[in-house]
Amino acid sequence: MTPIANLLTRAYRALDTLIDATIVLSYGNIGYKVRHKLMWNKADLNVDLTGKVCAITGANSGIGLAAALQLAQRGATLYLLVRNRERGETARARIVEQTGNAQIYLESIDLSDLAAVQACAEQLKSHTPRLNILVNNAANAFDERQLSPGGAEMTFATNVLGTFALTNALIPLLQNSAPARIINVSSGGLYTARLDVNDFHFERKKYDSLSAYAQSKRALMMLTELWAAQLDRSGVTVNCMHPGWVDTPLLQTGLPVFRQSLRSILRTPDEGADTIVWLAVARQVASITGLFWFDRRERGTHKLPLTKSSREDYGKLWAECVRLRQNSEGRM
């Protein structure tokens, strides 16, 4: 790197850090546009994915659909893992039409139901001998406390437990297809939360939808770190990202006031999906694992005091997921 190039790189990183400190500029479309224009190399995404197999949860709308379109454009064989099959068929037809890639398939999944998760994983394994990229994108939020078929609070069941069960079921396939990548889609909301490992399901404290969602996204980051450690040197990398403030169906239904107040600066789904696709294809991150990313740059996982968890807390999260999964298997 020349002295001028090195100076520009340092200046851009300083600008990026300054923008990120503002939160509003960073997470909105202004931050995306500045970074896209000044800091990113377009060649990073010039990758041919022909022969690569990718599975994406929640791929029928929003960020998941945008990521699916971008991966399909690069020739990937895609499995769209969706809860609503009718919407999934519409998304599949749109992807085929817009990209000309006919290797787009559909599998049904309800992440809140572990029996459905296991069935989806078995179907996927029966249909493809390879899996190179797994994008855990699907998430949901609930206004009121509800319980899953297995007795878990629904936000935890959908955003954490279902992802845990699906990923663990597919890890052998990913390992057999190595090099492979897992990308978990979190949220900037995790910065506000510390996972309460003594009350995962809001049995003792009053239920709050925003808190439940933020904690689920904190838990997903913690699982990312645990998987990365377990899969070290296996050829499977695991990273987590957040997309910024994106105008998605979940935001429209779950946070209508927030959406209305910031509507002019919200990112498009394509902008939100950029770092997912970058983590899935960029050569320079092929061996990097266990980190948290936003707009193609590694970020810290904590901005506020008292949000950090102990190693014991990590163990309790893993144990709770294992317990609920085993209970579900006992009922099948």
C-alpha positions as MATLAB code, in Angstrom:
seq = 'MTPIANLLTRAYRALDTLIDATIVLSYGNIGYKVRHKLMWNKADLNVDLTGKVCAITGANSGIGLAAALQLAQRGATLYLLVRNRERGETARARIVEQTGNAQIYLESIDLSDLAAVQACAEQLKSHTPRLNILVNNAANAFDERQLSPGGAEMTFATNVLGTFALTNALIPLLQNSAPARIINVSSGGLYTARLDVNDFHFERKKYDSLSAYAQSKRALMMLTELWAAQLDRSGVTVNCMHPGWVDTPLLQTGLPVFRQSLRSILRTPDEGADTIVWLAVARQVASITGLFWFDRRERGTHKLPLTKSSREDYGKLWAECVRLRQNSEGRM';
ca = [
       0.000    0.000    0.000;
       1.389    3.395   -0.995;
       1.748    6.169    1.614;
      -1.160    8.072    0.026;
      -3.380    4.995   -0.022;
      -2.471    4.271    3.589;
      -3.313    7.852    4.556;
      -6.677    7.648    2.776;
      -7.486    4.355    4.487;
      -6.764    5.834    7.900;
      -8.824    8.926    7.084;
     -11.776    6.829    5.928;
     -11.659    4.689    9.062;
     -11.616    7.823   11.204;
     -14.615    9.166    9.290;
     -16.399    5.843    9.664;
     -15.802    5.873   13.423;
     -17.069    9.445   13.676;
     -20.232    8.636   11.736;
     -20.831    5.497   13.789;
     -20.730    7.498   17.020;
     -23.749    9.508   15.871;
     -25.962    6.379   15.634;
     -28.632    8.179   13.570;
     -26.329    9.059   10.677;
     -24.621    5.693   10.877;
     -27.606    3.359   11.032;
     -29.676    5.333    8.516;
     -29.128    5.563    4.784;
     -26.652    8.448    5.094;
     -24.067    6.186    6.699;
     -24.600    3.568    4.027;
     -24.235    6.044    1.179;
     -21.051    7.620    2.560;
     -19.399    4.270    3.151;
     -20.556    2.871   -0.179;
     -19.152    5.826   -2.098;
     -15.894    6.414   -0.233;
     -14.846    3.280    1.601;
     -15.886    0.105   -0.175;
     -14.309   -1.797   -3.012;
     -16.977   -2.825   -5.527;
     -14.760   -5.694   -6.634;
     -15.354   -7.415   -3.277;
     -18.713   -8.642   -4.560;
     -17.494   -9.699   -8.003;
     -17.687  -13.371   -7.102;
     -19.156  -16.217   -9.136;
     -21.221  -18.482   -6.877;
     -22.069  -21.058   -9.531;
     -22.043  -24.462   -7.849;
     -22.386  -22.968   -4.366;
     -25.488  -23.782   -2.310;
     -27.040  -21.222    0.017;
     -29.981  -21.429    2.444;
     -31.672  -18.311    3.796;
     -34.385  -18.126    6.455;
     -37.054  -15.463    6.060;
     -36.229  -15.073    2.384;
     -39.701  -14.143    1.153;
     -39.509  -10.422    2.006;
     -37.369   -7.583    3.320;
     -33.665   -8.108    3.914;
     -33.851  -11.856    3.348;
     -35.389  -11.456   -0.104;
     -32.879   -8.742   -1.004;
     -29.981  -10.980    0.034;
     -31.469  -13.887   -1.903;
     -31.732  -11.769   -5.050;
     -28.128  -10.615   -4.763;
     -26.823  -14.149   -4.220;
     -28.957  -15.524   -7.057;
     -27.520  -12.870   -9.368;
     -24.101  -14.386   -8.672;
     -25.233  -17.859   -9.684;
     -25.845  -19.493   -6.294;
     -28.265  -22.364   -5.882;
     -30.723  -21.063   -3.284;
     -33.010  -22.690   -0.772;
     -35.549  -20.223    0.586;
     -36.616  -21.311    4.069;
     -39.948  -19.611    4.705;
     -42.935  -19.890    7.013;
     -45.564  -18.701    4.524;
     -45.317  -20.971    1.519;
     -47.560  -18.822   -0.693;
     -45.378  -15.757   -0.149;
     -42.360  -17.953   -0.612;
     -43.590  -19.069   -4.029;
     -44.101  -15.431   -4.992;
     -40.557  -14.607   -3.867;
     -39.129  -17.597   -5.723;
     -40.863  -16.571   -8.940;
     -39.587  -13.006   -8.554;
     -36.007  -14.157   -8.027;
     -36.105  -16.441  -11.063;
     -37.636  -13.711  -13.217;
     -35.231  -10.966  -12.162;
     -32.021  -13.003  -12.166;
     -32.624  -15.716  -14.746;
     -31.387  -18.210  -12.145;
     -33.740  -21.195  -12.081;
     -31.882  -22.974   -9.261;
     -34.168  -21.521   -6.591;
     -36.015  -23.888   -4.272;
     -38.456  -23.575   -1.422;
     -38.599  -25.275    1.977;
     -41.204  -24.668    4.690;
     -40.089  -23.763    8.200;
     -41.623  -22.331   11.347;
     -38.725  -21.385   13.586;
     -40.978  -21.225   16.659;
     -41.800  -24.940   16.297;
     -38.806  -27.240   16.775;
     -40.555  -30.154   15.100;
     -40.999  -28.005   11.990;
     -37.363  -26.875   12.206;
     -36.134  -30.461   12.353;
     -38.393  -31.456    9.462;
     -37.046  -28.584    7.363;
     -33.448  -29.532    8.109;
     -34.102  -33.153    7.124;
     -35.819  -32.070    3.906;
     -32.938  -29.795    3.019;
     -30.370  -32.514    3.660;
     -32.343  -34.921    1.490;
     -32.421  -32.429   -1.401;
     -28.820  -31.258   -1.468;
     -25.506  -32.933   -0.584;
     -23.862  -29.511   -0.141;
     -24.421  -26.327    1.826;
     -21.849  -23.574    1.511;
     -23.698  -20.601    2.991;
     -26.349  -20.477    5.717;
     -27.965  -17.099    6.410;
     -30.005  -17.028    9.611;
     -32.075  -13.952    8.798;
     -35.636  -14.647    9.967;
     -36.885  -12.985   13.144;
     -40.117  -11.843   14.688;
     -41.437   -9.636   17.481;
     -44.605  -10.045   19.537;
     -46.692   -7.364   21.239;
     -47.800   -9.740   23.978;
     -46.122  -12.633   25.728;
     -46.917  -15.877   23.952;
     -45.558  -19.387   24.278;
     -44.297  -21.643   21.525;
     -45.489  -25.254   21.121;
     -42.496  -26.231   23.249;
     -43.269  -23.757   26.037;
     -40.658  -21.110   25.238;
     -41.451  -17.414   25.018;
     -42.162  -16.819   21.331;
     -39.466  -14.200   20.670;
     -36.843  -16.480   22.196;
     -38.321  -19.508   20.443;
     -38.293  -17.872   17.010;
     -35.175  -15.708   17.064;
     -32.904  -17.866   19.215;
     -34.049  -21.437   19.766;
     -35.221  -22.102   16.214;
     -32.001  -20.702   14.796;
     -30.005  -22.758   17.297;
     -31.771  -25.978   16.303;
     -31.595  -25.336   12.561;
     -27.924  -24.379   12.608;
     -26.871  -27.355   14.718;
     -28.850  -29.694   12.459;
     -27.082  -28.307    9.374;
     -23.544  -28.017   10.760;
     -22.535  -31.532    9.577;
     -23.660  -30.622    6.047;
     -21.744  -27.339    6.233;
     -18.625  -29.131    7.481;
     -18.835  -31.661    4.646;
     -19.079  -28.724    2.219;
     -16.228  -26.700    3.706;
     -15.184  -24.014    3.181;
     -18.585  -22.805    4.340;
     -19.979  -19.738    6.049;
     -22.763  -19.035    8.543;
     -24.077  -15.475    8.734;
     -26.410  -14.535   11.594;
     -28.508  -11.391   11.219;
     -28.783   -9.493   14.477;
     -29.863   -5.909   15.221;
     -28.366   -2.742   16.602;
     -30.917   -3.234   19.357;
     -28.561   -5.702   21.009;
     -26.501   -2.736   22.203;
     -29.290   -1.898   24.660;
     -29.564   -5.372   26.158;
     -27.921   -7.784   28.529;
     -29.350  -11.269   28.298;
     -31.230  -12.195   31.469;
     -30.169  -15.818   31.873;
     -32.315  -16.190   34.982;
     -35.534  -15.385   33.130;
     -35.233  -16.268   29.443;
     -38.992  -16.454   29.005;
     -40.268  -13.461   30.991;
     -41.826  -15.655   33.637;
     -40.806  -13.394   36.514;
     -40.482   -9.916   35.043;
     -43.102   -7.988   33.094;
     -43.029   -8.753   29.402;
     -41.749   -6.000   27.124;
     -41.621   -6.628   23.386;
     -38.638   -4.358   22.704;
     -36.654   -5.877   25.543;
     -37.513   -9.402   24.416;
     -36.417   -8.615   20.863;
     -33.183   -6.907   21.907;
     -32.298   -9.764   24.256;
     -32.940  -12.300   21.513;
     -30.506  -10.453   19.266;
     -27.945  -10.330   22.066;
     -28.386  -14.080   22.491;
     -27.804  -14.618   18.775;
     -24.480  -12.797   18.995;
     -23.502  -14.949   21.965;
     -24.369  -18.116   20.034;
     -22.265  -16.807   17.140;
     -19.223  -16.643   19.406;
     -19.896  -20.101   20.819;
     -20.306  -21.681   17.387;
     -17.178  -19.932   16.115;
     -15.151  -21.441   18.954;
     -16.621  -24.906   18.434;
     -16.060  -24.830   14.665;
     -12.575  -23.351   14.784;
     -10.328  -24.979   12.152;
     -13.289  -26.920   10.724;
     -13.529  -24.819    7.581;
     -16.851  -23.326    8.707;
     -16.850  -19.685    9.767;
     -19.608  -18.028   11.799;
     -20.167  -14.287   11.861;
     -22.937  -11.959   12.979;
     -24.014   -8.623   11.537;
     -26.597   -5.923   11.915;
     -28.112   -4.185    8.895;
     -28.818   -0.730   10.318;
     -32.291    0.783   10.286;
     -34.060   -0.857    7.360;
     -37.616   -0.345    6.163;
     -38.808   -3.947    6.499;
     -42.229   -5.517    7.127;
     -41.155   -6.274   10.706;
     -40.342   -2.608   11.331;
     -43.611   -1.537    9.733;
     -45.719   -3.777   11.970;
     -43.586   -3.934   15.102;
     -42.344   -0.344   15.416;
     -44.720    1.884   13.424;
     -43.976    5.060   15.434;
     -40.215    4.560   15.101;
     -40.631    3.927   11.370;
     -42.738    7.028   10.834;
     -40.342    9.301   12.735;
     -37.281    8.095   10.796;
     -38.899    7.167    7.512;
     -36.853    9.626    5.451;
     -33.526    8.063    6.474;
     -34.406    4.374    6.636;
     -32.341    2.058    4.484;
     -33.755   -0.018    1.688;
     -33.687   -3.811    2.057;
     -30.926   -3.927   -0.585;
     -28.801   -1.580    1.530;
     -29.504   -3.610    4.653;
     -28.560   -6.845    2.889;
     -25.191   -5.579    1.621;
     -23.081   -6.797    4.551;
     -24.844  -10.180    4.544;
     -23.809  -10.700    0.936;
     -20.322   -9.310    1.581;
     -19.813  -11.737    4.484;
     -21.110  -14.553    2.293;
     -18.821  -13.961   -0.698;
     -15.896  -11.610    0.012;
     -12.556  -13.376   -0.173;
     -10.913  -11.276    2.535;
     -13.258  -12.596    5.223;
     -13.070  -16.247    4.160;
     -11.169  -17.297    7.296;
     -12.498  -14.704    9.765;
     -14.939  -15.992   12.368;
     -16.763  -15.068   15.572;
     -17.067  -11.320   14.937;
     -19.826   -8.707   14.752;
     -20.088   -6.627   11.568;
     -21.867   -3.540   10.351;
     -21.370   -1.945    6.946;
     -18.463   -4.245    6.062;
     -16.455   -3.378    9.162;
     -15.933   -5.282   12.387;
     -17.693   -3.579   15.310;
     -17.622   -3.957   19.045;
     -20.501   -5.855   20.596;
     -21.048   -3.433   23.479;
     -21.651    0.310   23.583;
     -23.279    0.621   27.015;
     -22.128   -0.498   30.464;
     -23.703   -3.555   32.086;
     -24.559   -5.335   28.828;
     -21.695   -7.836   28.991;
     -22.319  -11.446   29.929;
     -20.039  -13.795   31.849;
     -18.737  -17.091   30.502;
     -21.189  -18.719   32.894;
     -24.015  -16.816   31.199;
     -22.885  -18.121   27.817;
     -23.040  -21.626   29.238;
     -26.538  -21.063   30.615;
     -27.786  -19.849   27.247;
     -26.406  -22.903   25.486;
     -27.785  -25.222   28.171;
     -31.271  -23.677   27.912;
     -31.316  -24.158   24.152;
     -30.183  -27.764   24.533;
     -32.783  -28.413   27.242;
     -35.660  -27.075   25.158;
     -34.509  -28.942   22.068;
     -34.253  -32.216   23.981;
     -37.688  -31.678   25.515;
     -39.070  -31.172   22.014;
     -37.402  -34.334   20.740;
     -38.970  -36.246   23.620;
     -42.419  -35.177   22.472;
     -41.895  -36.131   18.827;
];
